[in-house]
Amino acid sequence: MAEKYGVTNPVPPWKSSLDGMCDALDKRATVLPTPTRREEEDKLSEHQYAELPFPESQLVSLAHSLVARGVIDEDTLKRRMAEVRARLESCT
């Protein structure tokens, strides 16, 4: 994806936020136990989201797991994604 959008840094700026989210979920493993999250992430990344590069597949897999467990609902996720996209597009 970096090539497609002309990004020179292969690590997207949101990767540190994703890592922080995963760390927080690992420490508070009541919502999504660490082994379960990692197993689901591996399976989803390998099968359902195999066409996505890493770390995008990790991000989408985590979102998939959180929606499936009702931690965040799909409408809220869509709204938040639209807000982020609007902020990003206003910067260009």
BADREN-256007 format. One record per residue (C-alpha): residue in three letters; x, y, z negated; residue number from 1. Coordinates in pm, 1 decimal. Layout:
BEGIN
SITE  code        px        py        pz  pos
SITE   ALA         X         Y         Z  NUM
...
***
This chain:
BEGIN
SITE  code        px        py        pz  pos
SITE   MET       0.0       0.0       0.0    1
SITE   ALA     292.9     232.2     -64.1    2
SITE   GLU     387.0     219.6     305.1    3
SITE   LYS      28.1     272.6     418.7    4
SITE   TYR      -2.8     594.9     219.1    5
SITE   GLY     356.1     715.0     258.8    6
SITE   VAL     448.0     671.3    -105.9    7
SITE   THR     819.9     641.6    -171.2    8
SITE   ASN     795.7     520.0    -531.2    9
SITE   PRO     688.8     153.0    -522.7   10
SITE   VAL     558.4     175.7    -880.8   11
SITE   PRO     230.0     367.9    -876.6   12
SITE   PRO     184.6     635.4   -1144.9   13
SITE   TRP    -112.3     449.2   -1293.0   14
SITE   LYS      97.1     135.7   -1361.0   15
SITE   SER     209.5     264.8   -1702.2   16
SITE   SER    -156.1     323.5   -1796.7   17
SITE   LEU    -241.4     -29.5   -1682.9   18
SITE   ASP      45.2    -170.8   -1889.0   19
SITE   GLY     -73.4      29.1   -2189.9   20
SITE   MET    -429.0     -99.0   -2145.2   21
SITE   CYS    -303.4    -457.7   -2128.9   22
SITE   ASP     -85.9    -402.2   -2438.4   23
SITE   ALA    -384.9    -260.5   -2627.7   24
SITE   LEU    -599.6    -555.4   -2521.3   25
SITE   ASP    -322.7    -793.5   -2631.3   26
SITE   LYS    -303.1    -632.0   -2976.0   27
SITE   ARG    -680.8    -623.6   -3016.4   28
SITE   ALA    -743.9    -960.0   -2856.2   29
SITE   THR   -1101.9    -994.1   -2982.4   30
SITE   VAL   -1259.7    -865.2   -2660.4   31
SITE   LEU   -1037.8   -1047.9   -2414.4   32
SITE   PRO    -790.4   -1291.2   -2575.8   33
SITE   THR    -439.9   -1258.5   -2430.9   34
SITE   PRO    -404.8   -1611.0   -2289.5   35
SITE   THR    -754.5   -1589.5   -2140.3   36
SITE   ARG    -684.6   -1249.7   -1983.3   37
SITE   ARG    -356.9   -1364.7   -1833.3   38
SITE   GLU    -501.2   -1690.9   -1703.4   39
SITE   GLU    -796.4   -1508.4   -1546.1   40
SITE   GLU    -564.0   -1247.1   -1399.9   41
SITE   ASP    -345.0   -1517.5   -1245.1   42
SITE   LYS    -642.2   -1706.6   -1098.9   43
SITE   LEU    -814.1   -1395.0    -966.0   44
SITE   SER    -488.4   -1256.9    -822.6   45
SITE   GLU    -406.9   -1588.2    -659.1   46
SITE   HIS    -748.6   -1656.2    -510.4   47
SITE   GLN   -1006.0   -1378.5    -506.1   48
SITE   TYR    -763.9   -1085.2    -474.4   49
SITE   ALA    -478.0   -1257.1    -293.0   50
SITE   GLU    -485.7    -998.3     -12.9   51
SITE   LEU    -393.0    -721.2    -255.9   52
SITE   PRO     -30.4    -653.6    -344.0   53
SITE   PHE      92.5    -646.2    -703.2   54
SITE   PRO      20.3    -440.7    -920.7   55
SITE   GLU    -308.0    -355.5    -745.7   56
SITE   SER    -420.2    -716.9    -782.6   57
SITE   GLN    -348.1    -697.3   -1156.3   58
SITE   LEU    -558.8    -382.7   -1189.3   59
SITE   VAL    -853.1    -523.9    -994.1   60
SITE   SER    -836.3    -853.4   -1182.7   61
SITE   LEU    -844.9    -673.3   -1518.0   62
SITE   ALA   -1141.0    -461.7   -1407.4   63
SITE   HIS   -1315.8    -778.7   -1288.2   64
SITE   SER   -1265.9    -945.7   -1628.3   65
SITE   LEU   -1381.5    -639.5   -1823.7   66
SITE   VAL   -1698.4    -604.9   -1614.0   67
SITE   ALA   -1769.7    -978.4   -1637.1   68
SITE   ARG   -1749.9    -956.4   -2018.4   69
SITE   GLY   -1962.4    -643.6   -2043.6   70
SITE   VAL   -1679.9    -431.1   -2184.5   71
SITE   ILE   -1754.3    -175.6   -1913.1   72
SITE   ASP   -2049.8    -186.1   -1677.9   73
SITE   GLU   -2013.1    -163.3   -1303.6   74
SITE   ASP   -2195.8     170.6   -1272.9   75
SITE   THR   -1969.2     333.1   -1530.6   76
SITE   LEU   -1663.9     192.6   -1356.6   77
SITE   LYS   -1784.6     328.0   -1020.3   78
SITE   ARG   -1851.0     670.4   -1171.8   79
SITE   ARG   -1508.4     684.2   -1336.9   80
SITE   MET   -1338.5     576.2   -1014.0   81
SITE   ALA   -1523.5     850.0    -823.0   82
SITE   GLU   -1410.4    1107.1   -1080.9   83
SITE   VAL   -1047.2     998.8   -1048.2   84
SITE   ARG   -1067.5     997.8    -668.1   85
SITE   ALA   -1214.0    1350.8    -671.0   86
SITE   ARG    -931.0    1473.1    -893.5   87
SITE   LEU    -670.2    1313.2    -669.4   88
SITE   GLU    -824.7    1451.0    -351.4   89
SITE   SER    -847.2    1801.4    -497.4   90
SITE   CYS    -467.3    1798.0    -539.7   91
SITE   THR    -394.6    1744.9    -170.0   92
***
